[in-house]
C-alpha cells in the first residue's frame, strides 16, 4: 500500500495554486469590465462628435474639423476668407 500522505508542503502548494487561480479569475473579470467601460466611453464620445459637427456645419458657413488636441479642443473651426469688396478699392482712388 503505497498511499503517500499529503505533507504540509503539498497542502500549502495546493492552497497557493487555488489562491493564484482565484486571483487570476478576479483580475480577468476586472480587466473585462474596464475594457467594456472604456469602449462604451469612446463610442459615446465618437457618436456625439459627428452630430455636433453636422449641426454646426448646417447652421453656419464655417466648417468644423475634428481634432485630437492635448488642450481639449475637439474641433477646429475653418473660417472662409471673405474677399474685400470691389467698391472698397474704387473708393480709395
Secondary structure, DSSP 8 states (H G I E B T S, - for coil): -------HHHHHHHHHHHHHHHHHHHHHHHHHHHHHHHHHHHHHHHHHHHHHHHHHHHHSS-EEEE---TTS--EEEE-------HHHHHHT-
